[in-house]
Amino acid sequence: MSRRKRMIIIVFLSAIAIVIFGMASWDGAFLKTKYNIGEDKYDIEKNIMSEEEFQLIRGGIASSSSHNMQPWKIKIQDENTFSLYADMDKTLPIIDPENQQLLMSLGTFIGSVKETAKKKGLDMDVQYAPIYTSEKLNLIATFQILGQAESKVDGITSATQGMKKVTPKLEEEVILDFMETPLKGYQKLWIMEEQKLLLQEYLLKGTMIEGGNQKATEELLQIFRFTKWAKNQYRYGLSLNTMSPALRMFVEPLVGASQEWECFGKNSVTAFKQRLKNEKAYMIISLENPTHSDYIRVGEALSFLGLHTEGYTIKPAVQLMEPLEGMNEVYSEMKETFGIQGEVMLILGFTERGTGYHDSVRHQVMDIIIQ
């Protein structure tokens, strides 16, 4: 190859590299994902809240949230008091028309705030408000920091404290005892071993119904969006785009097809099948005629359980409770098969905790403050 041709090729490749890098930089491909709550620092918040309030609110934001809804707004009352409001802009009217998942997400926030207070050695009072969902913002609870308190060890932690295990063991009876106080009167049913495979068939059917429902899938796409031009934005102001920045510009063109609802639905089913392979056991929580407050309580209990079940990650499965076409038949058959009393509020899957890590895609504290 002549020197001239080599120079032309080098110039051509260099030009392509410059264009790709320029587009990526303009597009924000090398920008760090904004929304990792673990990296949120107490800085601009100093003007409107105490550091203790900041820590508690940050702890609440780190809680699990059904479909990543994060329906939380906070009003700072004074340096020791703040209130939690339900953000009704975060509703999912197709898959959650009665706001049950939204209410449980509010409960997980409350539970995580309480647990954070314990870890920080803070004595705190929580006053619950009557629950309404008719306004854009609805008061749920008010937290007041009373001072310092001694930390207490919970039942699950103390039962396993000092024990080194090669493989984590699911302490079913200990977990049931732990759940008895926050969920007294609720039915809590373990599904394990041969029954597990049967429940997984129902869960997969529910996921396939959800993934094949255009309206439901398009609603979820408003949350789980992977866009090229809106790095940290979807209708909640966040993005699930958490892979390492250097990889984004190469991966995004391949993922663009997932914006189609059918493709997204199929991908969701595939991902759920993989999840089922890893889940060791399930707990089904049910209650006769649950109220709004009952869903808040279940959310709180989920936070407590998730933070204190050693060696396991707990993931809710909510598809069977979604009022989609064809879902009620699967739901009713599942209830009859396992002899479940009342209304199923939550199905929890237990997976052995791995060593993998991914950024926590959450609002930062200032994102949810009512000014």
N, C-alpha and C positions, 0 to 999 in steps of 0.2 A: 504494500500500500504506500502510495506516495505521501510525502510530507504534507502536501496541500490537502489531500483527502483526510489525513489524520487531524489536521487543524480544523477542517470543516466539521468533522464529527465531534471533536472536543468542544468547539464553540456551540454546536447544536445541543449537545447534552448539557452543557453549562447553562444555556438559555432555558432549557426545560427545567433544570434544577432550581434556577432562580425564580421561574414562574410558579413552580409548585410551592417553594418556600414562601414566596410573597403572598400567594393565595392562602396558604395555611396560617400565616401570621395575621393577615387581614381577617381571616375567618375565625381566628382565636384558637386554632388547634394547639398552640403551644402555651395557652393560658392555663393556669392551674384551676381545677374545679373549685368554685367558690364555697360550696356548701358542705364542708366537713365540720360538723359541730365540735369535734374534738380539738379543732384548731382555733375556735372562736376565743378571743382574748377579752379580758375586762379592760376596755380602754374608753371608747366613746360612751359606753354605758354609765361611766362614773357620774355623768351629769344628771342622770335621772333615776338611778337605783343604787342600792348598796351592793357590795361584792357578794354578800350572802345571798341576796335575791338573784343576782346574776348566776351564781353557781346552781341554785335550785332550778331556775328556769332552763338553764342549759341542760341540767339533768333530765328535766321533763321532755325537752326536745329530742333527746337521744332515745326516747322510748319507742317501742314498736308502734306501727300505725297501719291499719288495714289498707291495702292498696296504696300505701304511701300518701294517704290523704292529708295528714298533718293539719287537722282542722282546729288549730289553736291560735287564740289571740290573748294577749296579756295587757292588763291595765295596772300600772304602778300606782298604788294609793299613797304610800309613804315609804320610808326607808326599811320598814319591817313588814309591810303588807302589800300583797298584789292579788289580783283576781284573774281567773281563767274564764274566757268566753269561748263559745262555740262559733267558729267561722263558717257561716252557712254558704259562703261562696265556694266551699270545698265539697259540696254534696255531690253524690253520684246517683241521680234520680232513676237511672235504668236498673242498676244492679243493687242499689241500696235505697229504695224509695221511702222506707220507714226510718231511715237514718240510724239503723242499728249498728252498722259498722262504724259510723261516725261517732256514735256515743261510746262505743268500746275504745275507740282511739282517744277520746277525752279521758276515759278511765285509765288507760295506760299512762297518760301524761301525769295524772294525779298520783298514781302509784309510784311512778319514777321520781316525782318530786319528794314524796314521803321517804322513799328509800335513800335518796340523796341527802335529805336532812339527817337521817340516822347516821350515815357515813361521815357527815361533817360534824356530828355531835351537836346538832341543833334541835331544840325543843320547839315544836310547831303545832299550831292549831289550824284545822281545816273546817270551814263552814260551807255546807252544801246549799245551793240555792234550788228552789223549785225549777224543774226542767221544762223549758219551752223551746220549740224550734221554729217559731213563727217569724222571728225577727232576723235581720241580717247578722247581728251579733247577739248571742244569748248568754247571760251569766250562768256559769256552771258551779264555780266554787271560789272561795276566797281563802288565801293562805296568810297566816300571821306568824312571824318568827317571834317566839317568846324568850329566847335566850339559849344558853348552852345546856346540854343534857348529856348524860353518859350513854355511850353506844351499847346496844344490846345485841346478843348473838341469837339468830333465829334458829328454829328447830332443825331445818335441813342442814345448815352450815355446821351446827354443833354435832349433829349425828355423824358427819363425815370428817370432822376436823381432825387433823393429825394422821389421817389414814392415807397412805400412798397406794394408788391403784394403777396397775398396768393398763387395764381397760375400765372405763367408768361403768358403774353399775346403777341401773335405774331403780331407785328405792321407792317402789310403788306405794307401800303402806305409809312411809314417811311423808311422801308427797301428798297423799290423801289427808293425812293428819294436818299437814301444813295448810291445805286448802279448806279445811273444815271451818276455821274461824272466819275468813273473809267470805266464804260461800256456804254458810250454814243453811240447810234446807234445799240446796240445789242437788240435782242428781249428777254424780261424777263417775263415769263409767270407763274403766280401762279396757282397751282393745289390744290384744297381744297375740303373738304366735299364729296359730292357724286362723283365728278370727281376723287378724291383721290383713291378710290377703283379700278376704272378702270385703272388708271396709275399703281397701284400696281400689277395688273394682268400682265401687260406688263413687269414690272420690274422682277417679279418672273419668267416669261417665259425666259427672258434673262439670269437670274441667272441659271436656269435649263439647258439652252443650254451650258453655260460656264462650269457648273459642270459636264455635260455629255460629254464634249470634252476632249479626253485623252491628246492631245498635250498641250492644254491650261492649263489643270489642273496640268499636270506635270511641266509646266513652273512656275505656281504659287507655287507649292510645293518646288521649289528652294528657295522661300522666306519664306513661312509659314511652316517651317520645325521644327519638334519636335523630335530631335534625342537624343539617350541615351549617345552617346560617343562624341558628338561635342557640348558642352554646349553653347558656345557663338560664334558659327561659322555657317554660311551658305555661299552662294557664295558672299554675300555682307559683310561678316565678322560680322554678328549679329545673334541673336536668338530671337524668340518670346517666349522663355521659361521664363516667368516672374512670375510664381506662387511662393509662399513662399518656400524657399529652403527646409525646413523640409518635405514638402509634395511631393517633386519631385520624390524621390526614390520609393514612393508607387504608384504614379499616372502614371509615365512613362511607365511601362509595359502594362498598360491598354490603353494607347494612341498610342502605337507603331503601331497598325493596321492602323492608319490614314496616314501612309506613302504610302499606296496604293492609287493610283489616284482615283479609283472609290469611296472608302470610304471617301476620302478627299472631293470629289465633292458632295457627299450626305450630309456630315457634313456642307459644305458651304451653301447648299440650306436650310438645317434646321435652321442654324444660321440666314440666311437672312429672313426667314419667321418670326422669332422672332423679328428681326429688324423692319419689316413692321408693326407689331402690335403696335409698339411704336411711329412710325412717324406720326406727326400731319398734315403736309403739305409739298408741294414740290415746288421748283422753277426750271423751265427749261430755260436754257440760250442757245440761238442760234444766228447764224450769217450767212449771205450769203458769201460763199467762204472765210472762215477764213484762215489767214496766220499764220506762226509760231509765229509772234509777238502777234497775237490775243490770242493764247493759253497762252502765258506768261501773258497777261493782265487779262485773266479770272482767272488764278492762283492767281495773286495779289489780285484781288477783293475777291476771296474766303477767303484769309487770313484776309483782312479787315473785312469782314462780320462775320467770325467766332469769331474774337476777340471782336466784338462790338454788337453782337446780344444777349441781356441780357436774361438769363434764358433758352437758347436753345443751343443744340449741333447740328452742321451741318455736315452731312455725304454725300459725293458724291456717286452717283451710276453711274458707267461707263460701265456696262456690255452691254447695248444696243448699245453702240458705238464701240464695239469690232467686227472686221471683221471675225466672225466665221461662219461656215456653218449653215444656217437656221436663223441667226440673222438679216440679212437685211430685211427679210419679216416682222418680228416683229417690227423692227425699223420703216420701212416705214408705216406700219399700225398705229403705235402709232403717228407718225407725222401727218398723215391724220386725225386721230380721234380728235386731239387737235388743228388742224389748225396751226401747227408750220411752220414758214417760215425759209428757210435757213438750215444750218447744225447744228444739236444738238451738242453742245460742252460739256455741263455738266448738270446733273440732281442732284439737292440738296435736301436731305431729312432733315426736321427739327424735332428734338426730344427734349422734355422737359429735361433739364439738371438734372440729378440725383445726388445723394450724393456719388455714388460709385467712387473708385479711383483705377487706375492700373498704374504700372510703365510705363513711357514713353520709348519705345524701340527705341532708336535713337543712331546714332553715337555720340561719344564725339568729341569735337572741333578738337583735334589733329588727329583724324581719317581721316578728310577730307582736311587736309592742304597739299598742294603741296610743298615739301621740295626743 
